[in-house]
Every structure is written in C-alpha cells, then in structure tokens.
Amino acid sequence: MKAPVFRSIVALSLAAMAAHASETLSVVPDSAQALGIAGGRYANLKDASSVRVSPANMLQIEKSELLINTAAWYGDIRFNGANGQSVQMNKPWVFPASMYFVQPVIPGRLSFGLGVSTPYGMASVYPQNMDGNLRYALPYSSNLLTVDITPAVAFKVTDNLSVAVGMDIMYADLTLKEFYSWVPFGSTTEGDIQMHGQGWGLGAYGAVNWTIAKRHRFTVVGRLPVHVTFSGDFKATNMPATAQALGYSPSSNFSSDMKFPGSIAAGYGFDVTDRFTIGFDFKWSQNSSHDDLPLLIGNNQGLLGGATSSVFNWRNSIDLGTGMTYQLNERWVLRGGYLWSENSQPASTYSPVVCTNDRSVFSLGVGWRGKTRSVDVTYAYVYNPTRVISGATQPLFDGNYRHQWQVLALSFTQRF
C-alpha cells in the first residue's frame, strides 16, 4: 500500500472518530430518565444527571442524591462495499456507565453537583481476516474513550429565574490499529500500525431556567468547546530492515489533538395537567470547529507520506425532539421520547469506522420512586437510515452502510 493512501486512511479514521464523538449524534443521554424523555429533557429533567445536561434543574432536587447509571448497547453495523467486499462489526456490545451527585446547600436556592460520565466515545472492531485491499484500508480496531468530570453549581436569582455554571474536565484516550503492507519497502510481510494517545481538556458550560408562567418553563444551555491534546506512541511491527535503514523505527512519539465543539440548546417544558408533562428541545452544535487533525509521529512521518495533518469538511448540525412523562401515581411514572439528530459527516470523508446518518432515537421508559430510592428503566432504538456513499476520498469506502443500535438503560438513585 502506498504511503499517501495509508496517510489518508489513518487521517480519515481518526477524524471520523472525532466527528462521531463531537457531533450531536454522540452517546445518547446516559440516565434512564433522560433517555426516556430524550427529545424533551432540558426543561423537564429532574434526576441528578441534570448536573451535566441542564444544571439549573439541580435546584428541583430537595435532598442529597446519588445517581448511578449503566446501560447495555447492542449494535448492528455493516458495510457493503461498491466493489463487492463486505464487513460487519464483530464486537457489537458496549456497556457504558456514569455517576452523579447533587447536594442542596440551601434547598431550592443553592445546589452543588458533581458528575463522572462518558459523554463521547466510540469503538469499532472489524474481523482481522478481511481480505483484498480493504485489509489495508480499514482499521480493524478503533477506540475513543472520554471521561468527563463535571462540577457545577446552581442558584436561584429570583422566584422565576435560576442560573447554573459548570466545568468540563475531560480525559480522552484514543487508539487505532490497522494492518500495514511493507511491500513498498521491498518486503512481502505485513505488520500492525498502532497509534495511541491520551490527553486532558478543559471547558465550561452554563444554563438559565426561566418560569415563564405557571406550568411553563424555558431553559437555555450553552457549552464551550473542549480542546484535548493527545500525546502517546506510534508502533509498527515487522518493520523490514530496508525501512529502518531509511531512518524509520518500530516506535516513535505520537501527538494529535481534537476539539469537541461548543453547543447551544433550548428546551421548553409544559405541565399539561398535574400528571402529564411534555417538553420540546432544540440543540445546535458547532462541529465545523474541528477542521484539522494533526498526525505527528516523529521520524516515522514519512510512513504517512510526510503529511503532518489533514483537513476535513465537517458541518454544523442540529437536534430536534420531544419527550413526555405521565405520572400514574406517587410511585410510578411512564416516559416516552423522540430525538432527531442531523448528520454532520459528508460523503467525501466517510469511513466504516463510523457509519453515520441522520439519526432517530425512539425511547420508552418506566420509573419507580420510593421514599429514599428510585429505579428507572428505559429501552431505546437508535435508527440510522441506510446510507449510500459514492465519491469518498478512499474509493474502497464507497457503498451501503447500515448502523442501528438497541439500548437498555438502568438507573438507581439513593437519596440521603
């Protein structure tokens, strides 16, 4: 495989992970309550995950509250190439988790919250027995993990106006593994190319809640970009002596960076009756802020054709949705939601690493609330219409993409 081709594949793969993680089609809401009203949560969310989602809502929590969330994701991701080659992701299960804590300092007037979550991330593992040119074009293992620590404080300004501010303290870990052909260096063997980097980023967010009138609420949430700088290592296996004689080495330093974009969201909540509540959400994400992906591997830069970065054409995107709750009695509540997310990844930079399209999330949930404990369960179906790609920078990535997820979320709340 020619070095410039490998450079473009690696660059597109890494950038695809960044796009997947940063656009609105990132990880769906992590608590069962938030997922249950996925498209109408900003003004109506009442659990401790509001620390990150809509922090001014923390003032609705009257007692100290610890929330633990877990979920099981099952993905059906397939790529049928225009040239007849097909692959399917062979590790379809993902198990994310998160935790939040809210402490009312002056109940109803001042609250502090802290969250630990994985708001962005992806993982794709394809069969290592891929054949043909796709074997050297598609990473067989890609992983982006983020852990976001989010302290926040909320306070009431007037009886009808609440304000909150918080910080994103984000850790990210990025790994990409791909087969590499040493034929250009006169060897018939192949090896592995691996890039692994870790880094931290810092951001901030804020929210305003306004009670417009009795039963009517309006919320605005703004988030600044989080810039993460990665440092780590680059490794290549089975490197032939001819390549090393030219100055290449089996390992070197690796550095890069990603910008998780800023966003502005607005939510409207309406208590139709004492039992029935409905919400409507809108969100805009500045995905175009991630326009360049550095790929720096020291003395091995020539393996990437000498390029030090790649430029991408991400588009800004929006989310629209609604969510509803119906209180059966003081113990039980039913939830339902719909969320539509606009795709931001153009066809020219498309990759099987991340198969995206305009996304629809359908959710149904139920919750039980006791005196000191609550349990919530939600099922969601994440539907991406089959996308047909032609004209991709890497022609091997032209074809049909199927990308569906089923999610079962479970949340446990303990009040003190």
N, C-alpha and C positions, 0 to 999 in steps of 0.2 A: 504494500500500500504506500502511495506517495505521501511524503510528509505533509504537504499542504492540505491533502484530503483529511489526514488524521487531525491536523490542527483545527479544521473547520468542524469536524465531528465532535471533538472534545469541547470546543467552544460552544457549539450549539447545545450539547448535552448539559453542560454546566449552566448555561443561561436559561435553558428550559426549566431546570430545577429552581432557579431563582425566580423565574416568572410564575411558575406554579405556586411557589411559596408566597409570593408577594401580591398576586392579584387577588381579587375578591373570591376567586374560587380556591382559596386556601382551605385549611382544615375547617369543617363546619363547626357551629357552636358546640362547645365541649360539655356543658352540663345538660342533663336530660330535660330540665325545664326550658333552657334557652333553645335547645334543638326542637322542642315541642312547639314553640312559637317562633320558628327560625326567621320568618319574614316580618315579624312584628314585635321584636323584643326590646328595642331601645327605650321605649317609654313604659313598658309593662313588666320587664324582668324584675323579679323580687328575690332571687336567691343570691348567694354570696359571689357568684361568678360575675355579678354586676361590677365588681372591683375593676375588671378589665374591660367589660363590654360597654357599660353605661354607668360610670362610677357615682354619679349623683343619686342613683337609685339606692345606694347603700343606706341612705337615711330612712328608708322604709323598714329596715331590719332593726327590731327593737331590742333583741338580746344578742350576746356574743354567739357567733355562728361559725361552725366549721363545716365546709362542704368538700366532699371527696367524690371525684368523678372518674369513671372508667368506661371504656367502650370497646366493642368488637366490630371491626370493619372487614367486610369481605368484598374484594374487587374482582371484576371480570374485565380484563384489559387485553385486547387483541389487536394485532396489526396484520393486515393482509396487503402485502406489497403489490404494486402495479406490475412488478417483474415476476410475480408468482410465488415469491417467498413469503412465509407467514410465521409469526411467533406469538406466543401467549405468555403473559407473566405467570411464573410458576411458584411464586410465594404470595398468595392473594390475601393472607390475613395480616391485619395490623391492629395493635392494641394500645392506643394512646391513653393517657391518664392526666389528671390535673388536681389541684387542691387550692382552696381559697379560705380566707378567714376574715371576718368582719367584727370589729369591736366598736360598739356605740360608746362614745365618750360622754356626750350629752344626748340621750336618746331623742331622735327626731331632729336634732340640731347640729350635731357634730359626730362624725364617724371616721374611723380609720380602717383600712383594709389592706390585705396582702395576698397576692396570688402567685402561684407557680404553675405554669401551663406550657403547652407545646402548640402555640397558635399557628405556626407554619411548619411545613415539612412534607417530605415525600420519600418513598422508597420503591424502587422497581428492580426486580430480579428476573432476568430472562434466561432461558436454557443455555448452558455453556456448550451445547453441541450444535449451535447454529452453524449452518454451512454457507458456502459461497461468500460473496463479497460482504454480505450483511454481518458476517462474523467479525470483520474488522471495522465495521461502521457503527455498530450499535453496542454501547456499554452493556455488559451482562449484569453489572451490579452498580446501582447509583443510590446514594442515600444522603438526604439533607435533614438534619435534626436541629431543631431550635428549642431552647428552654428560656422562657420569658419570666423574669421576676418583676412583679408589678405592685409596688407600694402606692397607695392612693389615699387621699383624704377628701371628705365631702362635708360641706357646711351649708346651713340654711341662711340665706341673706334676708329674705322676707318670708312671710307666710306662704307666698306663692312662687318664690324663686329660690332654687338651690344650685350650688356650684360645686364642682369637684375638679381636682387635678391629680395626676399620677405620673409615674415614670415607667418606661420600658427599659429594663436592664437585661439585655439579651445575649445569650451564649448560643453559638452555632457551630455545628460540626458537619463537614462536607467530605464525602468520599465518592470517588468514581473509579471503577475498574473496567478495563477493556482489553481485549486481545490485540496484539500488535505484531505485524509481519516484518521480519528483518530481511526480506528479500531485497529491498533497495541497498542493503549493505553487503550483498553477496552471500547471504545465509538462507538456507531453506527452513530454518527453525522459526518458531513463533514464541512470543513471550507475553507477559502481562504488563500493562501500563497502569499505574495507580497514582492518583493524586489524592492527598488527604490533608485537610487544613482545619484549623479551629480558630475561633475568634470571638470577640465581645463587641457589642454595640450599645449605644445609649440613645434613648428617645424620650418623648414626653407626650402626654395627652390630657385632654380636659373635656368637661361636659357641663351643660346647663340644662336644668329641668325647670319648666315653667307650667304652672297650673293655670291654663287659660281661663277656665270656668269650671264650675262644679262638674265632675266626671270627665273633664277634658284635659289632657296633658300633652305637652310638646317638648321634645328633647333634641338637643344638638350635641354631637360628639365629634371632636377633632383630634387627629393624631398626626404627629410629626414623623418624618422618615427616620428609620433606624439604619445607620451605616455600619456594617460589620466588615472588619478587615481580617482576612484569614492568613495564617502562617502555618506551615507544616512541611511535608516532604513529598517528593516525587520519587517513585521507584519503577525500575524496569527490570524484568527478569530475562534470562537467557540472552543478554546483550552480547553480540559477537565481538571478537577481538578487533575486527575491522572498524566497528563503530567506536570502540574505546580508543583505537589508535588515532581517530579523528578528533578526540577530545571529549567524547561523551562518557558518562559514567553511570553505573547501575542505580545511583541515588543522587539526589540534589535537593535543595530547598524549593519549596513551593509557596507562592503567595498569590492572593487574589482578594477581591472584595465584592460585596453585594450591598445594594440599597433596598431595604424593604420600605415600600413607598408610604407616604402620608395619605390620609383619607379624611373625608368629611361625611358624617352620617346624620340623618334626621329621622326622628320617629314620632308618630302621633298615636296616642292611646285614648280610647273612649270606653267608659263603663256604660254599656248599653242598658244594663239592669244591674241590680246588686249581685247577680250571679254570672252574667255574661259580659266579657271584655274582649275588645278587638283592637288590633294595632296594625299600623302600616309603616313600613320602613323604606328609606332610600339611602344609598351609600355611593359615593364617588371615590375611586382610588386612582392615584397618580402613578400608574405603572410605567409611564414613559420616563420616570426619573431614573430607571435602571437602563441606561443607554450604552454602557460599556462594561465589558468583563475582562479584567486583566488576567493573563495566564503567564506567570513568571516562574521559570524553573531553572534559572541559573545557566550553567554551562551546557545544559541539555536543551536549551531553547531551540536549537536547530532541528530537533525532532518534531517540533511544531511548525516547521517551515520558517523559523525565525520570527514569527509574529509574536507580539507581546500583549495583544488584546484583540477583542472582536467587538464590532458594533452591531446593535440589534434595534429592531423597529417595534418595540412594544407599544401598545395603545392603552390609553386610559380606559377605565371600564366602570360600569355602574351595577348596583344590585337594586332589585325591587322585590317587595314581598308583603305578606300579611300573616298574622298569627292570631289565634283565638283561644280563649280559655272559658270553660263552663264549670262553675262550682256546683257539684252535685249536692254537697252538704259541707259541714265544717271540717270533715276529714278528707274527702275525695274531690279531685279536680280532673277534668279532661282537657286535653290540649290538641290543637291542630295547627299546622302552618304550611306555607308555601314560600319558597325563596327562589328567585331567578337571578343568576349571575351571568354577566356578559363576559365572553371570552376576550382575552387581550393578546393572544398569541397568533401572529399572522402565519399564513401558509408557508412563506419563504423560509422561516426559521423553525418549522415544525419538526418534531422528533418523537419516536416511540417511547423515549424516556418519560415524556409527559404528554399524554393524549388528552387534549382539552377541547372543549367546545362550549357554546352557551349552555349553562348548567341549570337544571331544575332540581330543587330539593323538596320532596313531599314528606311530611312528618305527622305522626300521631303519637300521643303520649298520655300517660296517666300518672297522677301523684297522690300520695297518702301523707297526711300530716298529723302527727301526734303532739303531745304536749312538749316533748323535748327532742323528738326525732322526726325526720321526714325521709321518705323514699320515693324516688321518681324514676320512671322508665319510659323511654321513647324509642320508637322504630322510625328510621328514615330511609327513603330510597333516593339515591343521588343519580339522576338520569342525565347523561350527555348524549345527544343525538349522534348517530354515526357520522363521522366527518370524512369527507373525501378530499385528499390533498394532492395537488399537482403543482409543479413548479417550485418544489422545495430546493433549497441550496444544495442539499445532498439528494440526488435523484433516487437513491435507494429508499428514501423515506416517503416517496410518493405512494399513495394507496389509501385504503379504507381503515379507519380507526374506530374501534368500539371501546367505550370506557364507562363502566357502570359500577356503583358501589351500593352495598346494603350496610346499614349501620344500626347497631343496637347499643343504646347509651343507658347507663345506670348511674344514679347519683344518690349519695347518702348524706344527710345533713344532721349534725348534732348541735343543739342549742344549749347554752350554759346559763 
